[in-house]
Amino acid sequence: MINWIWMSMLITGLVFAMITGRMEEVNEAIFEGAQEAVTLCLGMISILVFWLGMMRIAQEGGLLKLLSRVLSPLVQRLFPEVPKEHPAMGYILSNMTANMFGLGNAATPMGIKAMEQLKELNGSKDEASRSMITFLAINTASLTLIPTTVIAIRMTYDSANPGEIIGTTIAATAVAVTSAILIDRFFHWRRVQRARAK
């Protein structure tokens, strides 16, 4: 579905540019955008490689296991339907840890695996389970302690202090994830009340 949305936006933009006689501007924007993308990617590679390396060191040193152990009681309360030793729990914890370090690219595969495992627990139904909805809400809000990707972008564009956003990022993502959990719990409670009323 998303492919069709992007394709329709692209075609609409090109048709509009042809009608208004602005195809030259579109061509310039395409080449400038491609150049910016390469510059941005090259700038981000170094910082992402650094933090992925740090994550690997943390993993080998046992820091991620310790962090997972600390988060485990909280995650079990957020996902009461998921058995403690189920693979989904490990993927959820790994996803949350990667998101905390601002490594969205590393968190995505773990998030997909977590969703696959949660779907299996749901009997492979097309309808999302309570755990799937909760995970999506938390993953979208994702508490971030070190916004690695944003720092990399700020470094690429010569920010005077790329790391100054860390405090505000922690505050903003803490509010976002708390709101996501509260909203998720409210709608779950409402669904339970409706089911009881029937």
N, C-alpha and C positions, 0 to 999 in steps of 0.2 A: 504494500500500500504506500509506504513512504517513497518508494522509487517513482510511483506515479505522481505523487505530489511534487517531488523535485523536478521531474520531467515537465510537468505542466507549468511550473514556475519558470523554468528555463525557456520553454517555447513561447510563453506569454511575453517574457522580457524581450526575446529576439524579435517577435512579431511587432511589439510596440516600438522597439528601436528602429525597425525598418519603416514603419508607418510615419514616425516622427523625424526620420532622416538622421538618426544619431548612431548609426552602425559604427562609425569611426571611433566614437567615444567608447562603445562597447568593446571594440577590438583593443583599444588602449588599456581599458580596465582589465581585460583578460590577461594581457601580457604583464601589466603591473602587478596584478594579483598573483600570477604564477611566480614572479620574481620575489615578491614579499613572502610567499609561502615557503620557498626554498631558503630564504634568509632566516625566517622564523624557525623552520625545522632544524637547520644547522645550529642555530643558537640554543635550541632546546635539547639537542642530542647530548651535549656535554653535561648539563645539569641532571638530565634524566638518567644518564649512564652512572653518574656519581651517586645519585640517591638509590638507584637499583642495586648498585654495588654495596652501598651502606645497608640496604635491606637484606642482601645476601649475607653480609657479615653479621648482622643482627640475628638472622635465621640460624647461621652456623654457631653463633655464640649463645644461643638459647633465649635471646631477648624477646623474639616473637612468640615463642612458646610461653614465656612468662607473661607477656602482654595478653595472649590468648587465655591463659589461666585466670588472669585478673578480670578479663571481660566475660569469661564463661558464665558466672552466676547471673550477670545482667542479661546476657543473650538468652540464657535458658528461661528467664522470666518473660522476655519479649516473645519467645517462640516456644510456648508450653507444649504445642502439639508435636514438636520435633524431638525424638529420643536423643538423650545425651550423647551417645556414641555414634549416632548416625553421621554418614559422610557430609550431609548438608550442613551440619553444625560446624564442621571444620572449614568448609568453603565460606560460610557466612563470616566466621571469625577472621579468616584470611582476607576476605574482601573488606571488612571493616578496618583491619589493621592497615592495609594498603591505602585505603581512602584517608586514614588519619595522617599518613605521611604525604598526602597529596599526589599519590601515584595512580591517577585514574586509569591510565593505560594498563598498569599491572593489575588493578582491581577488576577491570571489566571481564577477563576470562574467568576469574574466580566467581564473580557475580553470576555469569551465565551458567557455570557448573552448579552453583547453589540453587538457581532457579530450576535447573533440570532435575536435581535431587528432590527439591520440594514438590515438583510436579509428579515425580514418581510416588512420593508419599501421599499425594492427593489422588492416587489411582489413575494417573495420566489423563485426568479430565481436562476439558478445555476451559472450564470455569476456574478462576484463581481461588486458591484456598486462603484462609486467614493469614497463614504464615507467609505466603507469597506476597500478599498485599502489604503486610508489615515490612517485609524485606525490601520491597520496592520503595516504600515510603522512606525508610531509613537510608537506603543506598542513594536515593535521589538527594536527600538532604545532606548526608555524609559529613559527620564531624571531622574537621580537618585541623590538625595541629601544625603541620608545616605545608603550606600551599606551594609545593615544589614546582608545578607547571606554571603557575602565575609568576613566581619568582623568576623562572627561566625566561618568560616572555618579557618581564620588566628589565632583566639584564640585557636581553637582545636589543631592546630599544633604549639602552643607556640610561636607565633610571639612576638617580643620585643615590637612592637607598632602596634597593629591590626588596629587602626583607622587612621594611617598615609596616607591611600589611599583615604580618603574622598575628599580632594582637587582635586586630579588627576581624581577621578571618576566623580566629578561634571563637570570638564572641558571636559573629554572624552565623557560623555553622552550628554552634551550640544552641542558639535560639531556633534555628531551622530544624535541627534534629529533634529538639524537645517538642516543638510545635507539631512535627510530623507524627511523633509517637502519640501525643495527646489527641490529635485529630483521628488517627487510626483507631485508638482505643474508644473514642467517643462513637464513631460509626459502628464499631464492633458491638459496643454496648447497646446502641440503638437497634441493630439488627437482632440481637438476642431478645430485647424487649418486645419487638414486633412478633418474633417467633413464639414467644410465650403468650402474647395476647391472642394468637390464633388458636 
